[in-house]
Amino acid sequence: MNVLVLIAGAGPVGLSLALDLAWRGIPSLLVEPLKEVHPHPRAISIGVRTMEHFRRLGLDQKVIDAGVPRSRALDVIYVTRMLGREVFRFPIPSIDELARDSAALAAQTPEIGASPYYKTWTAQSPLERMLRAEVARSPKIETRYGWRLDSFVESEQGVTATLVELATGRREEIAAQYLIGSDGANSAVRAGLGTRMSGRGTLGEAVGLYFKAPALGAHLGVRPGVMYWVLAPGCGGVIYTIDGRDEWVFNRYFAPGEAASTEEPVTLIQRAIGEPLDIELLSAQKWLPRQLVADRYQSARCFLAGDACHLFVPTGGFGMNTGIGDAVDLAWKISARLEGWGGARLLASYETERRPIGLFNTREAADNYDKSGTIFAVPDALEEDGGAGDTARSSVAALLPPKIKHFAPIGVHLGSAYENSSLIVDDGTPAVAFDPVRYTPSARPGQRAPHAWLAPGKSVLDLFGRGFTLLRFGGADGDGLIAAAREVEVPLNVADITDDAVARLYERRLVLVRPDGHVAWRGDSAPAQGRTIIDHVRGA
Ligand SMILES: Cc1cc2nc3c(=O)[nH]c(=O)nc-3n(C[C@H](O)[C@H](O)[C@H](O)COP(=O)(O)OP(=O)(O)OC[C@H]3O[C@@H](n4cnc5c(N)ncnc54)[C@H](O)[C@@H]3O)c2cc1C
């Protein structure tokens, strides 16, 4: 069998990649051992940039609907025990509050206006079920659930892969132009490429207990949160809601040197809640907080994406989000090559653009983890009544405000940029300063083209994606670029924008935006040699 693109692994990254390729008209074959989505929820926090990608695919509202009810506040609360005392709270608006009060909320927190989204609370398992349903509807995607990629051989012309059906042992050879390994932490594609992972390695130990507690919600007060950090000694960890109703996960972290608990899971959950409520354990999964990044992300025709090339500590919620960013970068570049307008250097830029992001984000997550460890070393009086207890809780609360970078790391999500990429034309302006919780909107080449509303419900982001987009402000003359793009059949959509505020945000009268929504070039007039720019940004 011959296919253009073979994708090994239908986790959130492989599913998103197949859908993005399909959106661009490129067919793929998706191979996945699991016939059904793994029920253990794992990821929960969908970053703003990921939501913007899902918006382009028309899936943003479906992602929200697969999560907690829109009315649920997304507060993160530090507690002695879940039904004990509240120590500190990060108030984070619900989807409904954001829709209703966006102007007032943005006046307090400017990052709230930086994207059509702020925080989305959807667990990985319902997200994957929704994505699988979309894949099933797509005429461009063929699936082999219950199959795995066994091995592959790469040549100059393409890749020949051997698939194995798990139930029968049946083997089949597939010839593909490109192979993507989105096959997770134990990636067969990474092993086949002989690529090592480097970094700090395994940083601790944790167990995730997925449980149902129908009576818990009624005890949580008038504004329940979605995530509770439990500080009491012996049950340090985090409990978060999966469905906004009965289902929760307790991730119990073990500090370095603390023996992994052999305590019976239901008793452990009850101790962290602080009441002997009825608990039904749905699944338990050990997992390792890690900081590892693949030394190489690709060969000429094989690419790694997601957990196959970067392993995170979940503190910050970056693993899946970074992987979906990989998928978006790959999707437009592979499409461009298959359609013939992507240059010979285009695919090599996958690693040079995405690996620095993998390195940066895994370090940011590990930094959050290092700083979390100290929080669990609480004073003895933490749970006491009276003055000593109050003092202990206040001393812990005083340490917590910087932790906002775990829960609203908008600078990490929106500030991921490709300023040093060989595909970007530097305009000589200073680099944008990085801050994990602050986002400075900038249309400097390499940056994500900033969001602004053009009309109710219509973002400037909605102009991007199908080929390149040339934003024209004040009737600037972009003909040199338009003609050059036509000459080499680069799809280029031209959008005239008359809104002064958007013009100020973009700072130049012509801005060329890539299919992934990053600025490739900007200037006040099209250069005489428009072809030089077009060739540069398409990797020719
Ligand atoms: C407790 C916890 C909380 C987390 N929270 C967040 C969060 O809030 N936000 C966030 O962004 N990330 C979070 N993460 C990380 C997130 O779960 C992972 O980064 C994400 O699952 C990676 O997706 P993936 O598609 O790359 O890999 P996976 O989800 O691991 O999927 C890989 C797929 O490949 C398949 N496969 C394996 N071998 C083969 C083969 N030989 N052939 C074909 N297929 C194969 C597997 O069956 C699997 O379905 C969390 C992780 C944990 C453990």
Ligand as a Chemical Component Dictionary entry (heavy atoms), coordinates in Angstrom:
data_LIG
# 
_chem_comp.id                   LIG 
_chem_comp.type                 NON-POLYMER 
_chem_comp.pdbx_formal_charge   0 
_chem_comp.three_letter_code    LIG 
# 
loop_
_chem_comp_atom.comp_id 
_chem_comp_atom.atom_id 
_chem_comp_atom.alt_atom_id 
_chem_comp_atom.type_symbol 
_chem_comp_atom.charge 
_chem_comp_atom.model_Cartn_x 
_chem_comp_atom.model_Cartn_y 
_chem_comp_atom.model_Cartn_z 
_chem_comp_atom.pdbx_ordinal 
LIG C1  C1  C 0 -0.539 13.493 35.085 1  
LIG C2  C2  C 0 -0.307 14.166 33.778 2  
LIG C3  C3  C 0 -0.893 15.394 33.532 3  
LIG C4  C4  C 0 -0.649 16.048 32.335 4  
LIG N1  N1  N 0 -1.225 17.261 32.126 5  
LIG C5  C5  C 0 -0.989 17.926 30.985 6  
LIG C6  C6  C 0 -1.632 19.149 30.722 7  
LIG O1  O1  O 0 -2.427 19.623 31.523 8  
LIG N2  N2  N 0 -1.358 19.778 29.543 9  
LIG C7  C7  C 0 -0.500 19.244 28.633 10 
LIG O2  O2  O 0 -0.269 19.874 27.584 11 
LIG N3  N3  N 0 0.100  18.051 28.842 12 
LIG C8  C8  C 0 -0.127 17.377 29.975 13 
LIG N4  N4  N 0 0.432  16.145 30.175 14 
LIG C9  C9  C 0 1.283  15.562 29.126 15 
LIG C10 C10 C 0 0.455  14.851 28.043 16 
LIG O3  O3  O 0 -0.311 13.829 28.627 17 
LIG C11 C11 C 0 1.378  14.273 26.988 18 
LIG O4  O4  O 0 2.336  15.231 26.634 19 
LIG C12 C12 C 0 0.584  13.846 25.759 20 
LIG O5  O5  O 0 -0.107 12.660 25.994 21 
LIG C13 C13 C 0 1.509  13.630 24.573 22 
LIG O6  O6  O 0 0.736  13.288 23.470 23 
LIG P1  P1  P 0 1.355  12.388 22.308 24 
LIG O7  O7  O 0 0.265  12.237 21.317 25 
LIG O8  O8  O 0 2.656  12.939 21.885 26 
LIG O9  O9  O 0 1.729  11.009 23.006 27 
LIG P2  P2  P 0 0.768  9.932  23.682 28 
LIG O10 O10 O 0 -0.416 10.569 24.278 29 
LIG O11 O11 O 0 1.641  9.107  24.556 30 
LIG O12 O12 O 0 0.274  9.071  22.456 31 
LIG C14 C14 C 0 1.154  8.225  21.762 32 
LIG C15 C15 C 0 0.328  7.152  21.080 33 
LIG O13 O13 O 0 1.203  6.328  20.310 34 
LIG C16 C16 C 0 0.772  5.001  20.415 35 
LIG N5  N5  N 0 1.902  4.122  20.072 36 
LIG C17 C17 C 0 2.883  3.668  20.886 37 
LIG N6  N6  N 0 3.721  2.872  20.192 38 
LIG C18 C18 C 0 3.269  2.838  18.921 39 
LIG C19 C19 C 0 3.726  2.195  17.730 40 
LIG N7  N7  N 0 4.805  1.389  17.714 41 
LIG N8  N8  N 0 3.026  2.370  16.576 42 
LIG C20 C20 C 0 1.935  3.200  16.563 43 
LIG N9  N9  N 0 1.466  3.815  17.668 44 
LIG C21 C21 C 0 2.134  3.644  18.831 45 
LIG C22 C22 C 0 0.295  4.865  21.847 46 
LIG O14 O14 O 0 -0.624 3.795  21.995 47 
LIG C23 C23 C 0 -0.359 6.220  22.086 48 
LIG O15 O15 O 0 -1.733 6.208  21.823 49 
LIG C24 C24 C 0 0.187  15.462 31.361 50 
LIG C25 C25 C 0 0.767  14.209 31.596 51 
LIG C26 C26 C 0 0.517  13.573 32.794 52 
LIG C27 C27 C 0 1.154  12.229 33.046 53 
# 
loop_
_chem_comp_bond.comp_id 
_chem_comp_bond.atom_id_1 
_chem_comp_bond.atom_id_2 
_chem_comp_bond.value_order 
_chem_comp_bond.pdbx_ordinal 
LIG C1  C2  SING 1  
LIG C2  C3  SING 2  
LIG C2  C26 DOUB 3  
LIG C3  C4  DOUB 4  
LIG C4  N1  SING 5  
LIG C4  C24 SING 6  
LIG N1  C5  DOUB 7  
LIG C5  C6  SING 8  
LIG C5  C8  SING 9  
LIG C6  O1  DOUB 10 
LIG C6  N2  SING 11 
LIG N2  C7  SING 12 
LIG C7  O2  DOUB 13 
LIG C7  N3  SING 14 
LIG N3  C8  DOUB 15 
LIG C8  N4  SING 16 
LIG N4  C9  SING 17 
LIG N4  C24 SING 18 
LIG C9  C10 SING 19 
LIG C10 O3  SING 20 
LIG C10 C11 SING 21 
LIG C11 O4  SING 22 
LIG C11 C12 SING 23 
LIG C12 O5  SING 24 
LIG C12 C13 SING 25 
LIG C13 O6  SING 26 
LIG O6  P1  SING 27 
LIG P1  O7  DOUB 28 
LIG P1  O8  SING 29 
LIG P1  O9  SING 30 
LIG O9  P2  SING 31 
LIG P2  O10 DOUB 32 
LIG P2  O11 SING 33 
LIG P2  O12 SING 34 
LIG O12 C14 SING 35 
LIG C14 C15 SING 36 
LIG C15 O13 SING 37 
LIG C15 C23 SING 38 
LIG O13 C16 SING 39 
LIG C16 N5  SING 40 
LIG C16 C22 SING 41 
LIG N5  C17 SING 42 
LIG N5  C21 SING 43 
LIG C17 N6  DOUB 44 
LIG N6  C18 SING 45 
LIG C18 C19 SING 46 
LIG C18 C21 DOUB 47 
LIG C19 N7  SING 48 
LIG C19 N8  DOUB 49 
LIG N8  C20 SING 50 
LIG C20 N9  DOUB 51 
LIG N9  C21 SING 52 
LIG C22 O14 SING 53 
LIG C22 C23 SING 54 
LIG C23 O15 SING 55 
LIG C24 C25 DOUB 56 
LIG C25 C26 SING 57 
LIG C26 C27 SING 58 
# 
